[in-house]
Amino acid sequence: MKTSHIATAAACAACARAQELPMVNSEDLQALINLDELVSGSQQLQDFAYAYPERNRVFGGQGHNDTVNFLAEVLEQTGYYDVTIQPFVELYSGGSSSLSINGQAYNNSLLTYTPDGSANASIVAVNNLGCEAADFPPEVADSIALISRGDCTFAVKSTNAAAAGALGAIIYNNVEGELAGTLGGLGDYVASVGTDLATGEALLAALQNGTELIGELEVDSVLENRTTYNVIAETKGGDHNNVLALGAHTDSVEAGPGINDDGSGTIGILNVAIGLTNFTVTNAVRFCFWSAEEFGLLGSTYYVSQLNETAEELAKVRAYLNFDMIASPNYAYLIYDGDGSAFNLTGPSGSAEIEALFEDYYTSVGKTYNATAFDGRSDYGPFLDVGIASGGIFTGAEVPKTEEGQDIWGGLEDLAYDENYHAVGDNIFNLALDAFWLNTKLIAHGVATYAQSFDSLPQPTSMTKRSAHLAKVKRQAYNGAHGSHGHHHCNSKDEDKTR
């Protein structure tokens, strides 16, 4: 394996600890965040992806396994952490699909967990949104159903299409952008793909004008159990009964290497972990590198389920911080709405204080921030479910930036915060380096603050779980999209990809 600058820095940090270390503080830890290290670490992740024909870091694949090994090796080299590689097994769904209509090829993406299928048949539009059996006219039988996104899950739409005798289903988006979603698990589905709003509306208009559309749909689905790994690194020093946990996910979608989503969070917290080795801590710090987030928060959910087997272990985690997409090229500075003031979803006790910590940081460096929905659709979700104070930041995904957002953060109006979200172009050139550097310093500030003291957080009481409904929504989410802050519409990675 090629030796990266990060690995060299980790080895140097181990040597430095032969001397007595000072107590961590925010200013000094931030000063150790180096943009060149962030870029070289991101390049390393891309190299792992591009070393194989798949050119991605999907969980259980070779590019992702190299990522896991790299993280574990770098952290172990420091000698500062107890490193655990946690295996678990999950069902992988992937494959390929193609769609042509009247001889013209159309962009599409298979919905994960779709069955195989091949159809050469008429396209028939369903009534309403395909959420009821009655929405499917008799003509759908032996045809390909055209269905709009909305109101119910993709699984319901596909199941209804299968029950109506359809040979396949095309589900088109109801907002701008590509539709990349999931059926949420195995079921009685028809071969199903997603496409963008413009394509769906054009096909629907053609049908309404009496044009006959003949579609050729091919879906080659792969379903297999895969063993994958979380990497957990906890400081050897500090109070292990009062732990700060923070995390980022290490896997990508199938389409590309995932260098912003979420290579940026992965490399950001890794660099903070290396910097922290120059200090002592009062409270133990646990760096969590999650696998299989893109398939429904699987790694973090598994980890919390294991902690949740004993109340004693769960109670040791005083706070969890999540960093998923922190360098979007057309970025916004967004903070999870821990106090519920913007979205009326309040986090567990302490979440409001975490939000305030990040608000104060952005204010101190002269940056305007907004809130993003705190609805559990990234790896903080399992921690919310068990009542652990949580928070984090996000820089936007596939939703276009508004004129107001452009006025606040610059960039381009009507261009997605990350136009390469879940796409082949999410590579080393898809990073806003100024946001990457600043947000990694913010992570350092959060780590230094809570590694010193939890005095700013309320004393822990009995864990209060989020509603069962929210937990269910979170578990079904397929790498959703993060939301907005109050009156500023900044929706993106917290969009539910099951519906």
C-alpha positions in Angstrom: 0.0 0.0 0.0 1.3 3.5 -0.8 2.4 5.4 2.3 0.3 8.6 2.7 1.2 11.8 4.4 -1.4 10.9 7.0 0.3 7.6 7.9 3.6 9.5 8.2 2.0 12.1 10.5 0.5 9.3 12.6 3.9 7.7 13.1 5.5 11.1 14.0 2.7 11.7 16.5 3.5 8.4 18.2 7.2 9.5 18.6 6.2 12.8 20.0 4.2 11.1 22.8 7.5 10.0 24.4 7.3 13.5 26.0 4.7 14.7 28.5 1.7 16.0 26.7 -0.3 19.2 27.5 -4.1 19.2 28.0 -6.0 19.6 24.8 -7.4 23.0 24.0 -9.4 24.2 21.0 -6.9 26.8 19.6 -3.9 24.4 19.6 -5.8 21.4 18.2 -7.3 23.6 15.4 -3.8 24.8 14.6 -2.8 21.3 13.7 -5.4 21.0 10.9 -3.5 21.1 7.7 -5.3 21.5 4.3 -2.6 19.5 2.5 -3.3 16.6 4.8 -7.0 16.8 4.1 -6.3 16.7 0.3 -3.8 13.9 0.4 -6.1 11.8 2.6 -9.0 12.4 0.1 -6.7 11.4 -2.7 -5.8 8.2 -0.9 -9.5 7.3 -0.7 -9.9 8.0 -4.4 -6.9 5.8 -5.2 -8.5 3.0 -3.3 -11.7 3.3 -5.4 -9.9 3.7 -8.7 -7.6 0.7 -8.1 -10.5 -1.6 -9.1 -12.8 -1.8 -12.1 -15.8 -0.8 -10.0 -14.2 2.6 -9.2 -16.1 2.9 -5.9 -16.0 2.2 -2.2 -19.2 0.3 -1.8 -19.3 -1.7 1.5 -17.8 -5.1 1.2 -16.1 -4.2 -2.0 -12.3 -4.1 -2.5 -12.1 -0.3 -2.5 -14.0 -0.1 0.7 -12.0 -2.9 2.3 -8.8 -1.0 1.5 -10.3 2.1 3.1 -11.1 0.1 6.3 -7.5 -1.3 6.5 -6.0 2.1 5.9 -8.0 3.7 8.7 -7.2 0.9 11.2 -3.5 1.0 10.2 -3.1 4.7 10.6 -4.9 4.8 14.0 -3.0 1.8 15.3 0.3 3.4 14.3 -0.3 6.3 16.6 -0.2 4.1 19.7 -2.7 6.6 21.2 -5.8 4.6 20.6 -7.3 1.2 21.3 -8.5 0.3 17.9 -11.4 -2.2 17.3 -12.4 -3.6 13.9 -16.0 -4.6 14.3 -17.3 -7.1 11.7 -21.0 -7.5 10.8 -22.9 -9.0 7.9 -25.5 -7.2 5.8 -27.4 -7.8 2.5 -25.8 -6.0 -0.4 -27.9 -4.9 -3.4 -26.4 -3.7 -6.6 -26.2 -4.4 -10.3 -27.0 -2.5 -13.4 -29.9 -1.3 -15.5 -30.7 0.1 -18.9 -33.7 1.9 -20.3 -34.5 2.9 -23.9 -37.8 4.1 -25.2 -38.7 4.1 -28.9 -35.0 3.4 -29.5 -33.7 6.3 -27.4 -31.6 5.6 -24.3 -32.6 7.3 -21.0 -30.7 7.9 -17.8 -31.9 5.7 -15.0 -30.8 4.0 -11.8 -32.0 0.7 -10.4 -33.7 0.9 -7.0 -31.8 -1.3 -4.6 -33.4 -4.6 -3.7 -35.2 -4.7 -7.1 -35.5 -8.1 -8.7 -34.0 -9.0 -12.1 -36.2 -8.2 -15.0 -36.4 -7.8 -18.8 -39.2 -6.2 -20.6 -39.9 -5.0 -24.1 -43.4 -3.5 -23.8 -45.7 -0.5 -24.0 -45.3 2.1 -21.3 -48.5 2.9 -19.4 -49.0 5.8 -17.0 -50.7 4.9 -13.7 -53.3 7.1 -12.1 -52.5 9.3 -9.1 -49.2 8.2 -7.4 -49.5 4.4 -7.6 -50.1 4.1 -3.9 -53.3 2.2 -4.2 -54.1 -0.9 -6.3 -57.0 1.1 -7.9 -54.4 3.5 -9.4 -53.3 0.8 -11.9 -55.5 0.5 -15.0 -56.0 -2.9 -16.7 -53.6 -1.8 -19.4 -50.7 -2.0 -17.0 -50.7 -5.8 -17.3 -47.8 -7.0 -19.5 -46.6 -3.4 -19.8 -44.1 -1.1 -18.0 -45.7 1.2 -15.5 -44.8 4.9 -15.4 -45.2 6.2 -11.8 -44.6 9.5 -10.1 -42.7 9.7 -6.8 -44.8 10.8 -3.9 -47.0 10.0 -0.8 -45.9 6.3 -0.4 -42.7 4.3 -0.5 -41.2 3.0 -3.7 -41.7 -0.4 -2.3 -45.5 0.1 -2.2 -45.5 1.4 -5.8 -43.4 -1.5 -7.1 -45.5 -4.1 -5.2 -48.7 -2.6 -6.6 -47.2 -2.7 -10.1 -46.3 -6.3 -9.7 -49.8 -7.2 -8.4 -51.3 -5.4 -11.5 -49.2 -7.7 -13.8 -46.7 -5.1 -14.9 -43.4 -6.3 -16.3 -41.4 -3.4 -14.9 -41.8 0.0 -13.3 -40.2 3.4 -14.0 -40.6 5.8 -11.0 -39.7 9.4 -11.8 -38.8 12.1 -9.4 -41.2 14.8 -8.2 -38.4 17.3 -7.7 -35.4 18.4 -9.8 -32.6 15.9 -10.0 -31.9 12.2 -10.5 -33.9 9.6 -8.5 -31.6 7.2 -6.6 -33.6 5.2 -4.1 -34.3 1.9 -2.5 -37.1 -0.5 -2.0 -35.9 -0.9 1.5 -35.5 -4.7 1.6 -36.6 -7.8 -0.2 -40.3 -8.1 -1.3 -42.7 -9.0 -4.0 -41.6 -6.3 -6.5 -41.4 -5.9 -10.2 -38.1 -4.8 -11.8 -37.9 -1.1 -10.9 -35.7 1.8 -11.9 -35.8 5.5 -11.1 -35.3 8.5 -13.4 -35.4 12.3 -13.2 -38.4 14.7 -13.2 -37.8 16.0 -16.7 -37.8 12.6 -18.2 -40.9 11.5 -16.4 -42.8 14.6 -17.3 -41.8 14.3 -21.0 -42.9 10.7 -21.1 -46.2 11.5 -19.4 -46.9 14.3 -21.8 -46.2 12.1 -24.8 -48.6 9.5 -23.5 -51.3 12.1 -22.9 -50.8 13.3 -26.5 -51.5 9.8 -27.7 -47.9 8.8 -28.6 -47.2 5.1 -28.3 -44.1 4.5 -26.2 -42.3 1.1 -26.4 -39.8 0.6 -23.6 -36.9 -1.8 -23.3 -36.0 -2.3 -19.7 -33.2 -4.5 -18.5 -32.4 -4.9 -14.8 -29.5 -7.2 -13.7 -29.7 -7.2 -9.9 -27.1 -8.5 -7.5 -28.1 -9.6 -4.0 -25.6 -11.1 -1.6 -24.6 -11.1 2.0 -21.3 -9.3 2.6 -19.1 -9.0 5.7 -18.0 -5.5 6.4 -16.4 -3.6 9.2 -16.7 -0.5 11.5 -13.5 0.9 12.8 -13.6 2.2 16.4 -10.7 4.0 17.9 -10.9 5.2 21.6 -8.2 7.2 23.4 -6.3 5.1 25.9 -6.4 8.1 28.2 -9.3 9.9 29.6 -12.4 8.9 31.6 -13.9 5.9 29.9 -17.1 6.4 31.8 -17.6 9.8 30.1 -17.0 9.4 26.4 -17.3 11.8 23.5 -18.1 9.7 20.3 -18.0 11.2 16.8 -18.3 9.5 13.5 -18.4 9.6 9.7 -19.2 6.9 7.2 -16.5 5.2 5.1 -18.5 3.7 2.2 -19.7 5.2 -1.1 -22.6 4.5 -3.4 -22.0 2.3 -6.4 -21.8 5.2 -8.9 -18.5 6.7 -7.7 -15.7 7.0 -5.1 -17.6 9.1 -2.6 -15.0 11.7 -1.9 -17.3 14.3 -0.5 -20.0 11.8 0.5 -18.5 10.9 2.9 -14.8 10.9 2.3 -14.7 14.5 3.5 -16.2 13.5 6.9 -13.9 10.4 7.1 -10.7 12.3 6.4 -11.8 15.2 8.5 -12.3 13.2 11.7 -9.2 11.1 10.9 -7.1 14.3 10.8 -8.6 15.5 14.1 -7.8 12.1 15.6 -4.2 12.4 14.6 -3.9 15.9 15.9 -5.4 14.8 19.2 -2.5 12.5 19.8 -0.4 15.6 20.8 -2.5 16.2 23.9 -4.0 14.6 27.0 -7.7 14.5 27.5 -10.0 14.5 30.6 -12.8 12.6 28.9 -12.1 9.7 26.5 -12.8 10.3 22.8 -14.1 7.6 20.6 -13.7 8.0 16.8 -16.2 5.9 14.8 -15.8 5.1 11.2 -19.1 3.5 10.0 -19.6 1.1 7.2 -22.7 0.6 5.0 -24.4 4.0 5.7 -25.4 4.2 2.1 -27.6 1.1 2.6 -29.5 2.5 5.5 -27.2 3.4 8.4 -26.3 -0.2 8.8 -22.9 0.1 10.5 -24.0 2.7 13.1 -27.2 0.9 13.8 -25.4 -2.4 14.4 -22.9 -0.6 16.7 -25.6 1.0 18.8 -27.5 -2.2 19.0 -24.5 -3.9 20.5 -24.0 -1.0 23.0 -27.7 -1.1 23.8 -27.5 -4.6 25.1 -26.2 -3.2 28.4 -27.4 0.1 29.8 -24.0 0.6 31.5 -22.2 0.8 28.2 -24.8 3.0 26.6 -24.6 5.5 29.5 -20.9 6.0 29.1 -21.5 7.9 25.8 -22.3 11.5 26.8 -22.5 12.9 23.3 -22.3 11.9 19.6 -21.2 14.2 16.8 -21.8 13.3 13.1 -20.0 14.6 10.1 -21.5 13.6 6.7 -20.6 15.7 3.7 -18.6 18.6 5.0 -17.0 19.9 1.7 -19.8 20.2 -0.8 -18.6 22.3 -3.8 -21.5 24.8 -3.8 -21.7 24.6 0.0 -23.8 26.0 2.8 -22.9 25.9 6.5 -25.7 23.8 8.1 -26.0 22.6 11.7 -28.4 19.9 12.9 -31.4 21.4 14.5 -30.9 20.0 18.0 -33.2 22.4 19.8 -36.0 21.8 17.4 -36.5 25.6 16.8 -36.5 25.3 13.0 -38.1 21.9 12.3 -39.9 21.0 15.5 -37.9 17.8 16.0 -36.0 18.2 19.3 -33.0 16.0 20.0 -32.3 14.3 23.3 -31.2 16.5 26.2 -27.9 18.1 25.4 -28.5 18.3 21.6 -29.5 21.9 21.8 -26.2 22.7 23.6 -24.2 20.9 20.9 -26.0 22.9 18.2 -25.2 26.1 20.2 -21.5 25.1 20.3 -21.3 24.9 16.6 -23.4 28.1 16.1 -20.9 29.9 18.4 -18.0 28.6 16.4 -19.3 29.8 13.0 -20.1 33.1 14.6 -16.6 33.4 16.0 -15.0 32.9 12.5 -17.5 35.3 10.8 -19.6 32.7 9.0 -23.4 32.6 8.6 -25.0 29.3 9.4 -28.4 27.7 9.1 -30.1 24.7 10.6 -30.8 21.4 8.9 -33.5 18.9 9.8 -32.5 16.6 12.8 -34.6 13.7 11.6 -32.2 10.8 12.0 -31.3 10.1 8.3 -27.6 9.9 8.8 -25.5 8.0 11.3 -26.6 10.1 14.2 -30.0 8.5 13.9 -29.3 5.4 16.0 -27.9 7.6 18.7 -31.1 9.7 18.8 -33.1 6.5 19.1 -31.5 5.6 22.4 -31.5 9.1 23.8 -27.9 10.2 23.4 -27.2 13.9 23.0 -26.2 14.4 19.3 -25.3 17.0 16.8 -23.3 17.7 13.7 -22.9 19.7 10.5 -23.6 19.3 6.8 -22.9 21.3 3.6 -25.7 20.2 1.3 -26.3 17.6 -1.4 -28.5 17.4 -4.5 -31.0 20.2 -3.9 -30.3 23.5 -5.8 -29.0 26.5 -3.9 -31.6 29.3 -3.7 -31.0 33.0 -4.4 -31.0 33.6 -0.7 -28.5 30.8 -0.2 -26.2 32.4 -2.8 -26.5 35.8 -1.0 -25.4 34.1 2.3 -22.7 31.7 1.2 -21.8 32.6 -2.4 -21.6 30.0 -5.0 -24.2 29.6 -7.7 -27.9 29.9 -7.5 -30.0 27.0 -9.0 -26.9 24.7 -8.9 -27.1 21.8 -6.4 -25.0 22.1 -3.3 -23.3 19.0 -4.6 -24.1 18.4 -8.3 -22.1 15.2 -8.1 -24.0 13.8 -5.1 -24.2 10.0 -5.5 -22.6 10.3 -8.9 -19.4 9.3 -10.7 -18.1 12.9 -10.4 -17.9 12.8 -6.5 -14.1 12.8 -6.8 -11.1 14.8 -5.5 -12.2 17.7 -7.7 -15.6 17.8 -6.0 -14.4 19.4 -2.8 -14.8 23.0 -1.6 -11.4 23.2 0.1 -12.2 26.3 2.1 -15.3 24.6 3.6 -13.3 21.4 4.1 -10.6 23.2 6.1 -13.0 25.3 8.2 -15.3 22.5 9.0 -12.5 20.2 10.1 -11.3 23.0 12.4 -14.9 23.1 13.7 -14.7 19.3 14.4 -11.4 20.0 16.3 -13.1 22.6 18.3 -15.9 20.3 19.3 -13.5 17.5 20.2 -11.3 19.8 22.3 -14.3 21.2 24.1 -15.8 17.9 25.2 -12.5 16.1 25.6 -11.8 18.8 28.3 -15.2 18.9 29.9 -18.9 18.0 29.6 -19.9 20.8 31.9 -21.7 22.7 29.2 -24.1 19.7 28.7 -27.0 18.8 31.0 -26.3 16.0 33.5 -27.4 12.7 32.0 -30.7 11.3 33.3 -32.7 8.3 32.1 -32.4 7.9 28.3 -35.5 9.1 26.4 -36.0 7.4 23.1 -37.3 9.1 20.0 -40.7 8.1 18.7 -41.1 4.7 17.2 -42.3 6.4 14.0 -39.1 8.4 13.6 -37.0 5.4 14.3 -38.8 3.4 11.6 -38.3 6.2 9.1 -34.6 6.4 10.0 -34.0 2.8 9.6 -35.7 2.7 6.2 -33.8 5.8 4.9 -31.3 5.1 2.1 -28.7 7.8 2.5 -31.4 10.5 2.7 -30.7 14.2 2.1 -29.9 16.9 4.6 -32.4 19.6 5.2 -32.8 23.3 5.7 -32.7 25.9 8.4 -35.9 27.7 9.2 -37.0 30.0 6.4 -33.9 29.2 4.3 -34.6 26.1 2.1 -31.4 24.1 2.1 -32.8 20.6 1.8 -30.6 17.8 0.7 -29.2 14.6 2.3 -32.1 14.1 4.7 -34.6 13.3 2.0 -36.1 9.9 2.5 -34.9 7.7 -0.3 -37.5 5.0 0.3 -40.3 7.3 -1.0 
